[in-house]
Amino acid sequence: MSLVANKIQIFVISLLMMMSFQLFAVEISPQMAQQFKNLPKSEQERIASQYGVNLNSLKSGSGNSEVTNPPVVTGRSEVVKADVNTSEDEATLEQTKSEVKVEQLDRRKETSLERFGYALFSNAPTTFAPVSDVPVPAEYMVGPGDSLKVQIFGKENSNFDLTVQRDGNINFPELGPITLAGLSFSESKNLITERVKTSMIGVDVSITMGELRSIRIFIAGEAYKPGSYTVSSLSTLTQALYVSGGVNEIGSLRDIQVKRAGRVVTHFDVYDLLLNGDASKDVRLLSGDVIYIAPVGNLVSITGEIRRPAVFELKAGETVADVIKMASGLKPGAYPKLSTIERYGSSTAKTIVSIDLTNSTALSTTLSNGDLIRVKSSTNRIDNAISVFGAVVRPGDYQWHQGLKVAEMLPSIWEDLTLKADLDYALVVRETNTRGDIEVLQFNLGNAISHPDSADNLSLQPRDKLVVFDYAERTTLLEPILAKLRSQSRLGAPILTAHINGNVRFSGEYPISAGASVKSLIVAAGGLKEGAYTLSAELTRQVISNENGVSIEHHQLNLQELLQSDVNSDVKLISRDTITVRTLPDWQDTRWVTIRGEVKFPGTYSIQRGETLEAVLQRAGGYTDSADLYASVFVREVLKEKESAEIRRFAEQLRRDLAAKGLSDNTSTVSYSDAQNMLADLEKVPATGRLVIDLPALSLGVAQADIKLEDQDMLFVPAKRQTVSVIGEVQHPTSLIFKDGLGVEEYIKLAGGTRKRADEERIYVIKANGAVQLPDDSFFSRGTELSPGDTVVVPLDTEYKDNLSLWTQVTGIIYNSAVALAAIANL
């Protein structure tokens, strides 16, 4: 195919596609598909992209392929971005972007409310091709340009595509022209069916609409993209608005007109469609119709406790009630009696008008342009409620009614309270005035539930708070009550709180309830602990006088009498009273020591204060024949704590030394990370808490060898051992059989001798009983005598230097000395 012929073919195909897709999608004939296939691939893609053609449908060559409608609308932001990107001037591009951002920011600052209804037209058109696959209604008026698909079957079988001519006729093969002008689609079907059955015997007919004619309309006024549009003859007002992008920011949604032949056919209100679903005025368009969008009318905003806060457009005469209806009514939490209208007045400042939205007269108030209605919210407080807190199964707010008591709110100990609920101490926190001041009522919850007729079954009032405490926790629930009591102490009024400390379960500060006494404060603190001294407790009281100031009084109380007496004889509490409950003299909790190893009855023994180790060993039955008294181990918890503190102190001192060395020396032998790892390992060293004792002397009856035991002491008596261990910087650290008469040097030689980096001047021996001993190698000494179970330790020489380093230092010293001598000689 020549180049000229190829260009002609491309032009013809492009012209056909332009004519076909300018109005709506059409059926692709096999001839068009075949011609399209003969084009180069690049030309196929260009034509398909330019005219929104489905490339796969053209390549398939089928005339019955599915019609693919191009996207009609897309987001307005995308269109703006595309338009800006087509700019050839980069400076203009950046300036446009900046202006758009500033405009959007100013708009957000102006108001956070959105214009109601404009989200419907938040998209912009990408093409003027309408959707063409909608069903054709029976009342559709057939006109020139419409196409009918007629299929006859029976005696004869044929398919015809019949187009309505400009004179309103279709040319039916073998039947001649049939006039359809002025007929609906349903009437046209009936007419054609009757003619076929009359003229063609034994033939049935099926009639459907084919291609529809297009009409040209105009969209004017405040449209997003005003202009002339070619749309389907089935298009209605709303469809035309949607595919054209709708209205712009100053366009009205309440007054959209359709003008036909110079007169207004209908006034369409988008609010009727959105709020009421009324599309009765959504008329079908005819060729030449003009859609006129008027400028926006009065705008009124409504916010607050409203279901649909937004900016609404009003028609003339619409009132507050109409705006509330548009906003879908008030929320349940609204307080309409104190709503306001912010309005622009004659001056530059706004004015506020209070309005009662429950009043019919107020609801009929006419609004002005720019008004802002604020619907206030009601309080979150519940007026007729009882609140239940703490150790209950179902905490929360409950309805109050006259005569309501505690036992009715919590009828069952098992079903309504948690397992840890304190049945002896509960509170009712009650408001005493409109300022929210409170008073506290203390009662026995278990008695109130078990005996509803008792005085503990308090009558409740509206807004009372019922607080049930847990045996293990009181602070969390008491803190807000105490804080409120402190805050309401005004103009010199006393703070209604008291303190209790000493031998009680929960010492601390507690509210002073109505008629509170020493006994009730002890109950609030969870009662007395074991070992409490009930014959004498101390009451410390502040006596405040304007003349003499503040003085402190101390009173001794007999708790045993107070706890057994009735309420009337109890001591009443006043503000800032402090109760101190003493402990019995010489009282002690149970103390335990553990004896393990080679005793006849090892185990854990209870001791009393001052009991000695010898006494407990006698209770344990004494030693067995295999016991090694010399190697026994005695551990004490107090010593563990001291050792842990010493380890931490030593690690801190070492950390400071390393830091000082790093600042003073130019080079460091240990890196920072290595030093930190070493310190971390040092802090992890467990403390043993070992105390060196002399069991052999104790077994011989030496009184000075006996010690008094403390709680958690532990004694381990090992079996007799026959080895001596050698560890540290020796050739072969090991354990050796004990031989009488051998000293430290002999055992080191048996372990292979010392290594090069051994510090031979600091060798020491850890005796079997935990004592540390240095070897005695003096001339008049026989040397250190070792015993079975001893350990010889050869430490590492931390200041060791290899020969190269040593000679380097020696050479430096000699050189410096020679330089100094030469300088002196030259003087």
C-alpha angles and dihedrals in degrees: 000000000000123000092248093051090048092053091048091051092050091050093050094048091046091050092050092049091047091053092045101046098036089081106024143316115296137190112274113231121222090244092056091047092050092050089048091053092055091060121092115269093247091055090048092054093045094052093043091050094045097050101032093247122164101241093202093055092053093047092050091063093212118138091206096056118138114270112240113207115213117236107276100193138019136177114303091227090059092051092049090049091050093049092049093048091056089065113113094205112079093197090055089049093055092043091051092050091049093049091050092051093048092047092050091047092050090048092053090049092050095058139342093209120100126225108255115243098013092100086072088069098037089123130074129218119261096183138008093229108119126217106268105180097082118120117262113239120230092243093056109130111233114225144166112306096030118123127216123202108213123187121186121193139169117059088011130025121207141141123216133187103206120189122201108241126220090264090057096253134120121208106229113194112249091003102063127216120349118196114228099162112133094011127120122234091258092050091047091054092051093048094050092044092052093048092049095048091046097047103030114051117212095014129118124197137213118197128192134163117263125182115358125221120250127232132204120229135173127229113200140164122041095355123146090236110009118195145087118321132191109214139164119280087241093061120122131200095267093046091052091049092050098049091045094053099257125243130342127238094281096039122114124242093190100058115042111152133200111208120195123182091346099309132093111255098184144352109223122202114198089200089065089058096043100040103030104020089237111154096159092118094048093109126192112253128239129203111282096024118145121215108205120193112200123213116273117275130216114333122211126182126209125189142156124059094007128121096231112026107193147121112274131196115228133208122217113289097017114140142200090276090057092052092050089050090051089051090054094248136283127315119248090251095056123121101203097177093076101041121137140210118214108206137179110242134190091280126065094258127077124248128215124222119193115222135186107219091194091064117089091212091054092048090057091058112129114233130223131220112281096019117153118205115202116195108202125220127240124239122277091224118112112221105196100036140115115212120212120199139174132021097013129119095231112029119182144082122320134184119268123218134175112284095019112157137185095259090056092053093046106023098163131047092200099044103034105036132060120246092254097049115134106236094187100056128045134141139216111206109202132186112234102189144005091272090069097249113159141210126199127229117195122203144160106260096194092052091047092055097040095042110031090179093061126102090249090070093086124197111242129223131203114287093017116150116217110205120194115189131216120232091233101042133041106143098077095054096037098050098074090045092051091045090053092049090051094048095049092055098106135162094014097311112152121254107246098225134108135192132227126185140159127058098005129112099244113021119189144081121329134181117257106238126204107293092003118177139180090269093053090049091053089050090050089053091056096259132278125319123235110280096031113153104233098178094071131024126160126238113197113196133181115223110202120199128171090216101041101025120220124340130180122230126191121203127186115224131197101222093186091063094040094052093048097042128084125263096264094061094048122107112256119227128232132190117304095008114158124204118199115194112201129213124240114267112264090006114158137172118241111289125205135198128184126222115192138169129026101013125111096242110025117186146093118310132195114231137187128224113289096016113145135224093246091057093052092046089055089051087051090057098252129267130323122236091257095055117125101208093180092060098046119136122218118190126190126189094218090057090051090058091048092048091050090052090049092050090052091047092049092049091051091049090049090050091054091047092052091048091050091048091050091053096045103040124066090217132032125212091207124050121231094247092049091049092050092049090050092051091047091052090048092053090051093057106118119235115237101195092210119172118199110232133175107232094167090059091044090053089053091055100256104159094203090062093061119093135194113250127234133200115290094014115154130199122193118190109192128204119261114282130203102198139091118206126217116196139164128043099006128119094249117014106208147132118266133198110262114250121187114241098026117123135203096278092051093052091048090052090050087055091055099268130271127313125240094261095047118124099224093180093064102046111142139179127231106209121220091252092055099261118134119225132182117222114261107219099161121139095250094043127092090219130253113317114222127210132200110282095029121133125214112210121199106192128210119259102236091188095053117138127192121234095260093054091043094052091044090058093043091051090050091052092049091048094049090047091051092050090050093049091049091052091050091048091055093055 
